[in-house]
C-alpha cells in the first residue's frame, strides 16, 4: 500500500494564510495594537516609513477570527488553482498589486477610514479565477456574469448598507483581478 504524504502545494497561498494567522495571533496578544501599527492602513504621516509599509501589510491583518476565517477560506479555495495555472510569482505579484492599490486608494480617498483584511485579495482571486478559461479574442461569459453581479452587489451594499465592510477594497480587488487576468491570458 502506498503511503500518503502532505504536500505544500501552493506556497504563496499557504504562506499568505500562515502569515495572516501570525498577524491575527499578534493582534490578540497586543490587544489590537499590532493591527494599528502594522496591519491596517489609514491616513498617517507620509514622513513615516510605516505608512508605506502598511499600504502592503494591511491585507495580512484581520479584526477577528471570523474575519480571518472568511477571507482565508476563499484564499485556500482559489489560491492553489491559481498558482497551478499562473505560477507562484504571478500570484505574489497579484497580491502585492492589490494590496498597494487598495492601500493607496484608501489613503487618498478615505482619510478617516482604517482598512485591514484580505478581502481585496479575495476578490482579485475571484475575478482572476473567472479568466482561467480565457482564449485570445474571447471574453468568457462567466467573467461577465461574475463582474456584473459582483460589482452591482458591491455598489448597492456600499450605498445602502452601513457596516465595517470595505466595498471599495472589494471593487478595487475585483478590477485588479480582471485586469491581471486579461493581461496574463491575452499572451
Secondary structure, DSSP 8 states (H G I E B T S, - for coil): ----------HHHHHHHHHHHHHHHHHHHTTTHHHHHTS-B-S--TT-HHHHHHHHHGGG--SSHHHHHHHHHHHHHHHHHHHHHH-HHHHHHHHHHHHHHHHHHHHHH-TT--B-SSHHHHHHHHHHHTTTT--TT---HHHHHHHHHHHHHHHHHHHH--SS--HHHHHHHHHHHHHHHHHHHT-
